[in-house]
Amino acid sequence: MPYGETEVKQTRKGFALRLMEWDQIKKVMELINNAYPTLTCATLCYFGNDYQNQLGALDCRECNPFMQ
């Protein structure tokens, strides 16, 4: 909960999981990987050849959706 707020909201500080919650997430990830095997070989956009320089990184529509 952000400082001074009464409602739970997302913050930039991240989140914490209990051990039991982490185990549940791991089980769900197994189900997702089994249901969608193509996701297991997906790569992040910044591993591509377009990111060899700063202009290539700025042209990425995934990372900079509001750039024209």
Residue pairs with C-beta under 8 A, 6 or more apart in sequence:
1 7
1 8
1 9
2 9
2 11
17 25
32 39
33 39
33 40
45 51
45 60
45 62
45 63
46 57
46 60
46 63
49 56
50 56
50 57
50 59
50 60
51 57
51 60
57 63
58 64
58 67
59 67
61 67
